[in-house]
Amino acid sequence: MKKLNKDHSKLKIIPLGGLEQIGMNITAFEYEDSIIVVDCGLAFPEDDMLGIDLCIPDVSYLKDNIDKVKGFIITHGHEDHIGALPYVLKEVNAPIYATKLTIGLIDRKLEEHGLLKCVRRKVIKHGQSINLGAFRIEFIKTNHSIADASALAIYSPAGIVVHTGDFKVDYTPVFGDAIDLQRFGEIGKKGVLALMCDSTNAEREGFTRSERTIGKVFDTLFGEHKRNRIIIATFASNVDRVQQIINSAEKYGRKVVVEGRSMVNVIETATELGYIKITDNTLISVDEIKNYPDEKLVIVTTGSQGESMAALSRMAMNMHKKVTIKPNDVIIFSSNPIPGNEKSVSRIIDELEEKGAEVIFQDAHVSGHACREEIKLIYSLVKPKYSIPAHGEYRHRHAQATIAEELGYDHDHILMLHSGDVLEIDDDGAKVAKHVPTGAIYVDGLGVGDVGNIVLRDRQHLAEDGIVIIVLTMQRGTGQVLAGPDIVSRGFVYVRESDALLEDSTEILQDQMDELSEKGITDWSKIKSTLRDSLSDYLWKKTKRRPMILPIIMEV
């Protein structure tokens, strides 16, 4: 690396998402004429985002500086780190660098969007480095709830930044090697400018249990329920969890059915690439369920978060075409509800128990994120000059800031960033120099960004108070009213029981039209606003509701 001197520029760290929520992780690192982008994830919509399918980050800054963008570096294959790639690459096409399984999952996404031929992808092994412009990026082996997760050492002329990605310290992982703690220590000895560390479990004391412990739990549960059909709901991407379910199924002579489109995609990719080992004939299709007795079946399914369209939810609501919940079924939730999903999960559990199924949701899950002691371990190995808590809501990142304080960092060396902050940093100091545009772009069906806050506000308005349409026909030229005003309403009041209200409303509109006619007003916009205001005032007085009012004038 070049030797640092006073003439060098500062390194810019620009989080474009992922610092106010769990999801939509994307951070740009800029040095002079080089930008690299770490991760490019999506977020799932909040309850009040009516009709929205996904949220992706606003990458206006990358579009404005597209000549500088050297590539996307992806830490692992979860949706909140790769899900936005197909949308972002259409605007910012740059090569993608990631480990084997991560590239396999990205390829599936690009294929769906018809981008496979026009985007360069390169598989990187742990321990390997790549040079992109002013940066050298080294991939370091970590453990997470998906195989092939990486931390990154980002070398720049201004110093080294270590980005942990999502991680935990697992000394006995199900697949592959344990986290490369030795390499973290070696990089720490070189002198690290800043550490961007996963904050998701920073509020939890102690260590995260090893993924392998869940294998023993499954073995016990399978042993206790030899006469039942077992249905296990987990995250589609948790390849190691599925491997352990398969191990237990094979041990107890059961066939395994994988159900849910995202689950099938991940398992197919992981099996093709050698990340899952399945004995021939263990896996059967959902259509073959009828050929086996219940006690010989395990169904692995999506829907552990209560998602309304996921396979388990459809089973619970009797909407699944191939699987019906029976009183003899044992359903295991092998996940914890993500904050905000608790109600949906409770609803599904209630539905399942009402059908006579036994539901188990304790002790069948371990997190993929580091708890406080593991975070302290990484700090003690890396010994960064600056702490930049990453990945999580503010409270999670604040919890990591308190860990850094316990380890002796003062406020000036703990940097609590917000999405869009441009942090300029080098050995001489760190400060937020400016702010770039960020936020969520909404994906609704095939439309990307065509639904904004105003459309969402209208949807909210329609959902809360309904719509009233005023229809009238006027003669061209004279402005004389030929028909109407008539009122049509949807989602406001039940028409048959509200005759009087609607008749009075029509009379008020008629009076307004007479008044406008006397004054000789024929301007459509004036007529529309007058009718809207007078009807709105009347309906508020009578019902204390403000429906959306839409006047429509037809000219003959």
N, C-alpha and C positions, 0 to 999 in steps of 0.2 A: 504493500500500500504506500501511497505517497506520504511523505512526512508532513505533519501538520505545521503550518506557519500562519502568521497573522493575515496573509493575503487570501487565505481560503475563505470560501463562502460558508454560510451556516447550512446545516441540514434542516430541511423543512419536513415536519411530520404533520400530515393533514388527515384526520379521521373524517371520512365522508358518511359514516353511519356506525351503528353498533354501540354507541356510548350512552344512549338513553333507554335502551331496551335490550332484551335478549333476542338477537336476530339482526339481519341487514348489516353484517360486518363487512367493512371495506375501509382500508386505510391507504393513503398515498404517501410515498416517501419521495422527496424531491431534492436533488442536489444539482444546481446550475441547470444544464440542459437535459437532465435525466430524471424521469419519473418511473418508479415501479409501484405496482398496486398489489397490496396483500389482501387476498380474499375478495369475494364479490357475492354477497349473500342476499337472500330475500327475508322478509318478515311476513308473518301471517296477519290478516286484518284484525282490528279491534272489533268488538261487538257493534259499535255504532257506525262502522264503515259498511253501510248496507250495499250488498251486491258485489263488493270488491273481493276478488279472488286472492290477490297477492299484492305486497308492497315491495317495490324495488328502489334502490338508492338513486337520488338525483346526481348524475355524474357530469353536470354542466362544466365543472372545473376541468375534468379530464378531456371533454370535447374541445374546450377552448385551448387546451395545451396538448392536443393530440400528437403533435410532432415530437414531443418530449417522451411520450409513454413508450417504454421499452418492453413491458410485459406484465402479465398477471401471475403472481406467485400464490399458490393455493395451499393452505396448511392441512386441510382434510376435507372429506367428502360429504359433510352435512349440508342440508339445504340452506341453513343460515350463513353458509360460507361459499356455496357454489350456485345457489338457486337463481341468482340474477344474471349469471354469465350470458345465457342466450339472448337476453334483452339488451344488456350493456354492450356486448360484442357487435351488435348491429350498428352501434354508434361509435364505439371505440374498439376497432379491431386490432388486437395485439396478441402476441404469442402467449400460450399458457404453459406454466411450469409446475409440475406436481408429481407426487409419487404414483405408483402403478394403479392401485385401486381407485385413487382419487381421479386420475385421468380416465379410467374405465367408466366411472359414474358420470363424469363430465361429457364423455363421448356420447353416452345415451341421450343426454339432454340436447347436445348439439345436433344429433341425428334427428330428433323429433322436430327441431326448428329448421332443419335443412341447412345447417351451418358447418357440417363436418368437413366439407371440401375447402372451405375458405378460411378456416382458422388453424393456425399452427399450434400443435401440442407437443410437448417434450416430457418424457418420463424421467424423473430424477430419483436417484437412490439416496437413502440416508447416508450422510457423510460426504456427499458430493457437493460441489459448489458450481455456481454459474456466474458469469460476468455479464452484466447488463448496464451499458453506459458507465457511469461513475461508480456503480455499485457492484459488489460481489456478495452473493447470497448463498449461505451454507444451510443445508437441510439437516436438522438434528432429530434423531429418533425420540419420539415421546409415546405415551400411552393415552388412549381416550376410548370412548364407547364405540369407535369405529376403527378398524385397522388402518395402518399406514399414516397415522397422524404425525405431523412434523412441527417442531419449533424452527424458527429461522434466526440465524445470526446474520444481520445486515451490516456489511462493512462499507463505510463511506469515508471519504477524505476527512470528514468532520468527526469521525469516531464510529464505534460499533454500537448498534442497537440490537438487543435480543428480544424477539417477539415469540412468546411461548405457544401461540395458537391456543386451542382448547386442549387441556392436558390434565392428567393425574399421574401420580407416581405409583406404578403397578409392578411390583417385583416378580409377580407370577402371572403374566398375561396369558390369555387363552391362545393367542396366535402371535408368533414372532417374539422378538426380544423385549426385555425391559427397557425403560427410558434410559437414554445415554447420559447419566448424571456426570460421568467422568468428563464428557465433552463440555458440559456446562461449566464445570470447574476450570477446564483448560482455557476456555474463552474468557472466563472471569479473571484469570491471571493476566490476560493481555491488556485488561483495562476496558470496562464496558461503560459507554456513555449513558445509556438508558435501557431500562427493562420495561417492556410492555407485557404485563402478566394477566392471565385469565382470572377474572374476579367472581365468577358465577357462584362458587361455594365459599367465598371469603368470610361469610358470616358463620360458617360451621366449624366447630372446634375439632381438633384431632386430625386423623388421616381418613381418606376415602378407602373403603374396603376394596380388595382385589376383585376383578371381574370373575376370577376362577371360583370364588366362594359361592357364586350363584349356582354353579354346576352341582354342588352338594345339596343345595336347597331343592333344585329340580329333582334330583335323585330321590330325596326324601318324599317329596310330593307325589312323584310317580309311584313310589312304593306304597304310599298310603291310599292311593286311589286306583287300584288295579282293575276295578270293575266299572270305572267311569270313562266316558269320553272326556278328553282334556283339551280345552281351548286356551291358548296363551296369547295375550295381546302385548305387543312390545313395539318399540320404534322400528320402522322399516329398515333403518340404516344400521341397527346394532347387530352387525354380522357375527361378532363373538357370542352374543346372547343366543342367536339362532343356532350357532354351532353347538352350544351346550345343550339346547333343547333336543337337537338331533342326536347328540351323544346319549342322552337319557332315554330317548325314544328307542334307539337301537339296543340299548342295554335291556329294556323291558319289552322288546319285540313289537313295537308299535310302528305303524306307517305315519309319515308326516305329510300334511297338506299345507302348502303356503298359500294364503289368501289375501287379496288386496294388491292392486296394481303396482304401487310403489315398492311393496315388499317383494313381489315377484321379480321386478326389475333389478333390485339390489342383489337378491340372492342369485339370480342368473349371472350377473356380472361377477360377483364374488366367487362363484363356483368355477366359471370359465377361467378366472385368473388364479385359481388355486388358493383362495383365502378361506374356502369352506370345503371340508372333506365329508362326503356323504357316500355310504355304501350303496352299491347298485340296488335298485328296487325299494329303497327306503322312502324316497319321495314319490308321492302319487298325486294325480290331478284331482281337483275338487269333484269332477264328474265320477271318479272311482269310489267316492265315499260309500255309496250304497253297496259296494261289493265286500265291505268289511264290517265286523261287529264293532260297536262303540268302544269296547275296551281295548281295541287294537288300533285306535286312531288318536293322533294329536293334530290339532289345527293351529297353525301359527298365523296370526292375523294382525292387520293394522287396526287402529282405532283405540289405542290405549289412552288417548287424550280426549275421548268423547267426541271426536270430529263427526259431524252429522252424516257425512257421506262415506265415511270409512267402513270397512267390512264389518267390524264388530257392532257398530251402531245399527247397520242395516239388519244384522242378525237379531239384535235386541228388539228392533221395531217390526219384526216379521216381514221385512222388505227384501231379504236376501233370497235370491232365486234358488240357491243350491244347499244352504245350511239353515236348519231350523233348530232353535234352542230347545233342548229337552230337559225334563226335571232331573235326569241322571247326570247332566253335564257339570263338570268342574271348570270354572273360568278363572284363570290366573292373570292378574294385572302385573306384568313385569316392567313397571315404569312408575315414576312418581308424577302426579299432575304438574305440568308447567304452570307457574303462577298465572291465574286468570282462567284456567281450565277446570278448576275444582268443581264448579256447578255442573258442567257438562259430564264430567266423569261420574259424579254422584247420580245424575239422572240415568246414565247407562247401567250403573250397578243396581239401581232400584228396579229398572225394567227387567234385568237378568234374574234378580232374586224373585221377582213377582212370577216369573215363568218356572220357578222351582229349582233353578240352577244354584250351585254353591259357588260363591265368589270369594277368591283369596287375593288380598292385595297387600299383605304385610310381608316384609323380608324377601320378596322375590325380585328385588331390584337393587343395584348399586349405581351410584352416580359415575359419570365419566369426567367429572371436574375435581380439581384439587381442593382440599380443605385447608384450614389455616396453617397446619404444621408443614404441609407440602409446599405451600407458598413461601413459608419462611425458609425451607430448605433451598428452594431455587434462589431466593435473595442471597442466602449465605454463600452459595456457590458462584453466582454471577457477580455479586458485589457491585451493582451499578451505581453510577454517580447520581442519576435521577431515576425516580420511580414514576411510571406512567400507568396507573391502573386502567386496564382495558376490559372489554367484553363483559357487559352487564348493565343493569339499571344503576342509577346513581347510588342507591344504598349499598349495592354489592361492591361498587368501586370505592365507596367511602370506607367500607369495612376493610378493603385491602390497604387503603391509606392509613388506617389505624395500625395495621400490621407493620407497615413501613415505619411508622412513628415508634412502635415498640422496639424496632430494630435500630433506632437511633437516627432516622432521617428527620430533618427539620422541614417546616412548611415550604421553604424555598426549593427544596429538592424533591417534593412530591407534587406532581403536576396533574391536576384534575381537569382534563380537557372536555370540551363539548364538541359534538359533530360540527364540522365547518371551521373549527379553530385552525389557524396556521401557526404551529409551534416552530419557532426558529431556535435551533439548539446547537451548541458546540461546547468545547471544554471551558470556554470563558463565561458561559451563561445560557439561560433559556428563557424565552418570553413568547407570549402569544402576540404575533405581529399584526395579524388582520384576520378577517373572517371570509370564507367563500360560501357560495350558495349550497345548501344541502336540504334534505327533506325526503319525503316518500313520494314516489310516482306510483299511481294506482294502476293495477292491471285488472281489467274487467272483461272477461271473455277474450276476444281477440284485440280489444282496444288497449293500448298502452299510453297512459297519460292523457286520454281524452276525457276522463272523469276527474275533475278537480274538486276543490273544497266547495265551490258554489253548487256544483251538481250534487255533491254529498249532502249539502245543507238542504237542497230542494227535496232529496229523497227522505231526509229526516223529517222535514216538514210534512210531506205526503204521508209518511208512516204514522206521524203523531196525530194529525188533524184532518187528513183527507183532502179532497179537491172538490171545488164547486165551479161548474162551467156555466157562464152566461152566454146564451146564443141569441143573436138578433140579425134580422135581414133588413138591409136598407137599399133604397133605390139610388142608382148611380145618378149623380148630378144634383138631384133635389135634396137628397139626404133624408127623404121621408122613410119612416119605419114601416116596413111591409109585414113583418112577422116578428113576434117576440116582444120583449125579452123573455126567453124561457130559461129554466134552470135545470141543469143535470148535476147530480152529485154522486161521488164515489168515496167510500170510506169516511164519510162525514156524519150522516145520520141515516137511520133506516127509513127509506122514503115513505113506505106505507103507513108508518106510525107518526110521520111528521108532516102531514098534509098542510096543517095550519101554518107551521113555520115557513114552508116553501111558498104557500100562497101569499102570505104577508111579505115575504122577500120579493116575490114577483111584483106585488103592488108598489113597493118602495122603488124598485127599478123603473117601473112604468112612470111613476111620478117624476123621477129624475130625468127620464127621457123627455117628458112633456116640458119640464123646466128648460132643458137644453134646447129643445126645439123652439120655444118662445124666444130664447136669447139668440136664436139663429146660429148656434154652434154646430158645425158639421165636421170638425177636425176629429179624426178617429182616435188619436192618442188621448185627446182631452175627454172624449166620450168614455173610452175604456177606463181611464184613471178615475173619473167621477163615479162610474158604476161600481168599480172595484172598492173604492173608499166607502161609499155609502152602504154597500152590502156587508163589507167587513165590519163596520161599526155596529150595524144592526145585529149581525150574528154573534158578535162578541157580547153585546148586551144580553142577548137571549140564551146563549149556550156557554159563554166564557171559553169559546174555542176560536181559533183563527185558522180556518182551512185555507189552502192555497186557492185563490180566486183567479180564474182564467177567462176574461171576456173574449168572445169570438164574434167578429162582425163579418157577415157575408154580404157582398154587393151584387145587386141584380140589375 
